[in-house]
Every structure is written in structure tokens, then in C-alpha cells.
């Protein structure tokens, strides 16, 4: 990168410059790789899907204006743009988390950039702990709703009407028609697909047994991501779908947890996850408009 690009990539992101920053990031991505139709955020251990993308253009996050840096194992910290299942896609190998010390403005900035880029659909994925007693490690879950228990929200602060309304409706974050599309794709592929409510906690610690007992009353899976991105996508009017890979049973139900276990399970289900995502993307390809 040129010196000016490095400076801009490390520039501070604020509510005042958010819309302009998103446009600059989008322009940078567009100049490198065009405008893909679908954006995919790949969670812990799920990055190998990007290896299936044909004719890839790889863009490290550190080169994109205003993008933070990913610091978590299993998050490669780059975009891969190309063709998958007959559709133009942009896959983010790794995301940013609140527990890393990033502001929620920074955590959700890639969603703003992808919206400015002109993608039509955002697919969010994550590794999650299972709360539903019927779930087992390795299950894939379609997120049909979420619960935010963090007391934080990426929309707190001045609102720029160019980016979305001050008080966005959240009754259709996970649109029924898109959920039905995901079900159809899974059925066509012959992949078992659980469904449920995802609960967002900040992390980075895993849940206590008492917390799990409480959470299991209100949700089916728990994790440390996805909800801020879903809120911002909805604020921006960007359609989305979201999936969890149940990599472990939440603390207090199983043995002692660690991130290596999450990564290992992600690797074990990578093939099933990749087939499901390809089926979903192919199903999207049959719909001219979303």
C-alpha cells in the first residue's frame, strides 16, 4: 500500500465520518474485486469455505480503509472475492469482536462497507454453544431470532439518516422468506438443519453453569458475535440470513471448554457446512430479487 492508504486504513472511525468511511472502504474493495452479490461472514473454524471460491481475489483487512485488525485464532483476517455455486460472493475470513477491545462501531463497520459496496444479501455464520438439550456438537442451526443480553448496542450514538432510521424495527431481522429459502436449500442438499434463537453475550469467558440454566430458558445457542452485525444490517436495510455451527455444548452441560475445542469441531463439520452454504447460495441464485 501507499503511505496515504496505510494512514487511512488506520484512521479513527467515528459516527461523524461513518458514512464517508463506508464509502471509501467500498470503493477500495470495488476497485480490487468489483461488486459481488452476496457477502458472507465466516465464524471461528469456518474459514475453509473461502477455499472453495473460484478465481479468488484476496484482500487483507489491513489494506482496507478504516478496517480494524482481527486478533482471534481461526480468523484469517482477509476478504476472498470470487465465484461460488454460480454466484459472485465476498467471504470475510474472520470478523471483529467486542471482547477484543474494538468498539461496536468498528465491529460492525464491515457491514456498513458491504452495504455501501452494493451486496444484496448478507450471510452471517458463527461457532456457538448449544443450549437446546436436543442439540449435539456438529449440528448446524438456522438463526430465526436473537436475544441481546449485553446491554450494548452498535446503534447507540448519533444517527446518520443516510445509513438508516433512528429507531429501526427489529421484528423481521431474520425474514421469514429467507428462512424458508434456507430450509429449502438444506432439504435439497439433504442436510439436517436445526432452528433456534441465538443469545449474544460479550465474552470472552464461557458461561457459568448458572448462566447456562438461565440462557437455556430463552435461547437455543449462545455466542459472542453476530447480533451486532445483524442489528446494523437491519438498520441499513440489508437482507440477511444467519447460521450457527454448534461446536460444543455450553458450559455446565459438558466438560471444561476451550477455544481449541471450538476450532476442532469447526474443522470436523467444515464439509457439511460448505455443502449447506453452497446449496443456500445456489438457492439465492434462483431468485432475481431478495
N, C-alpha and C positions, 0 to 999 in steps of 0.2 A: 504493500500500500504506500501511497504518497504520504508525506508528513501531515498534510491537511486532513487526509482521510483518517489517519490514526487519531488525531486530535478530536475529530468529530465523533469517531466511534467511542471515545472515552468521555464525551461531553456529558454534563449532568442533565438528567431528564426531569422536567418539571411539568406541572399542569399547564403552565403558560406556553410551553413550547411543544406540548404533546402532539397536537395535530400536525404541525410542521415536521416534527421529528419522525412521525409515522410515514409521512410522505417521502422524506429523504431516504429512510430505510427501504421503502417500497421501490423508489426509483433506482436505488443501488441494486436490489435483487432483480428488478426487471431488466436492467442493463446487462446483467450477467446471464439471466436464465429465462427471460420472458415472463408471461403471466400464466401460471398453472391454474387449473380449475379447482383442485382440491388441496387443502392443507391438512397435514397430519402431524400431530404432536405425539412423539413416541416416549413412553414412560420407561422406568427402570427395567433393564433387561430386555426391552422390546425393540431396541435399535436395529437388530438384524433385518427387519422388514425393508429398511432402506437399501440393503444389498440387492434386493430384487428389482430395483428401479433401473430401467434400461436407459442408455445414453445419458448417464448422470452428469449433472453439473454440480460440483461440490463447493459450498461457500462456508468457510469457518465463521462462527458467530463474531469472532474478534474483528472481522473486517467490515461488519455491517454497522452503519452509523447508529449510535445510541444503544446497541445491544449490550447487555451485561455478559458476564462470563459464567459458564456452567462449571460447578466445582464438585459435583457428585459422581461417584463411581457408577459406571453404566450409562453415563450421559456424555456422548462423544463431543457435543458442542459444535455442531455443524448442521447446515441445511444440505439436503440432497434433492435436486430437482430433475425430473425426467418423466418417463412414461411407466405406468403400472396398470395392468389389467385394462389396457386400451385407453387410459385417461392420463392427462397431464397432471402430475402431482408434485407437491413440495412436502418433503418429510423433514421434520425437525428431530434430529437425533439428540435428544436431551432437552430439558426445559429448565426453568429457573424456579426456585422455591423460596418461600418466605423465610423458612428456617435457615437459609444460607446467609441471611442478613440483607437480602435485597428488599427494597420497598415493593409494595404491591403494584405500584406504578411500573416498576421495572419488570416484575414477574409477568405482568400481563401485556407488556409492550409488544412482544411478537404478535399477539392477536391483533393489536391496532395496526401493525405493519402489514399483516396479511390481508386485513380488511382494505387498507389503502392500496394494496397490490391488486385487488380485484378478484380474489378467490371467491368461489360460490358456496363452498361448504367447508367447514372445519370439523375434523375428526380428532377428538381428544382421547388419549389412552393413558392408562396408569397401571401400576402394580398396587394391589390393595390387600388388606387383611380381611378375611372372611368373618362376618358377624352372624350370618344366617346359618343355623346348625345343619342345614341340608347341603351347604356348600363345602367343596373339597379343594385343596390346593391343586391348581391346574385348570380350574373352571374359568370360563370366560363369561363376563356379565355385561349385559347392556344396561347402562345407567338410564333410568326412567325419571329420576328426580334426585335432588340432593338436599342435604341439611348443612348449613354453615354454623358450626359451633365455636368459631374462633373469636368472635367479637370484632373481627376485622372485615373490611370491605374495600375492594380496589376503586370504588366509585366515590369514596369519601374525599371531599375536597371540592374545589371549584369545578363546575361543569361547563364543558365546551359543547354548545349545541350542535356544532359541526360533527361531533363524534357520537352523539346520542342524547336522549332526553334526560332531564334532571331526575325523574322518577320512573325508571323503566319497569314495565310489567314483567314478572318472572313466572307467570302461570304456564308458559309454554317454552321454557328453556329447552327441554327435550321434546321436540314436536312429535305429536302422535304419528303423523305421516312418515316422518323419518325413522321413528322407532319401528314402524311396520315394514319399511324398506329393509331395515337391518334384520328383522325376523325372516323376511322373505329370502334374503341373501344367505342367512345361516341355514335355512331349510333347504335351499337349492344346493348348498355345499355339503349338507349332511353333518353340520357342526352343531353340537349341543350348545345352546346359548341361554345362560341364566339371565334373570332380570332383577333389578332392585334399586334401592336407594343408597346413594353414596354419601358418607358423612365426612366432612372435611375438618381435620384438626391440624394445627400448625406443625406438630413435631418439634424437634427431630426425635424425641423419645417415642418409643412404642407405648401402647396403652396399658394402664394397670388393670388387674382383674376386675376391680370395681367399676372402672370406666367401661370395660367391655360389657359387663352386665347391663349397664345403663344404655350404651350405644346399641346393643342388640335389640332393644325395645323400639328403636326409632329408625334403624337402618339395616342394610344387608352387607355393606362393606365399608371399610374405613381407610382413609389415606391422607396424604399430606400435600395434595396438589389438586389440579383440575377445576375445582369450584371457582377460584378467582378468574381463570380463563373463560369459564362458561358464563360468568356474570358479565364480563367485559364483552364477549362475543354477542350476548343477548342485547346489551346496551347499544352495541354498534349495528344491530340488525343483521348479524351474520349467522346463518343457519348452522347448527352443529349436531353432531352425534358423539356419544361418549361410551367408552368401553373400559372395563376393569379386568385385569388378569388377577385372579385370586391366587396370590403366590404363597400365602400362609394363612393359618387360622389365627385370629387376633389373640394377643397376649392374655394369659389366664385360662385359655382354652387348650392351647398347645404347649409345647416345651418352650424354653427360652428362645427369644427371637434375635436375629441379627440380619444386617443388610446382605451378607453373603448368601443367606438362605433365600432372600427375595430374588437376588440375581440368578441363583442357580435354578430356581423354579421358572423364572422368565425364560432362561435358555432352554429348559425342557419343553416348554409349551410353544416355543417360537414357531415351529412348523404349523401347528394348529392355528395360532394367532395370525400367521401370514396368510394362510388359506382363507380365513374368515375375512381379513381386510381386503384381499383381492376380490372375494365374492361381493363384499359391500361396495367396493369401488366400481366393479363391473355393473352392479345393480344401479348405482348412481348414473352410470354412463347411459342407461336406457331411458333416463328422464331428462328431457331437454331443459326443463326449468325446475329449480328447487324452491 
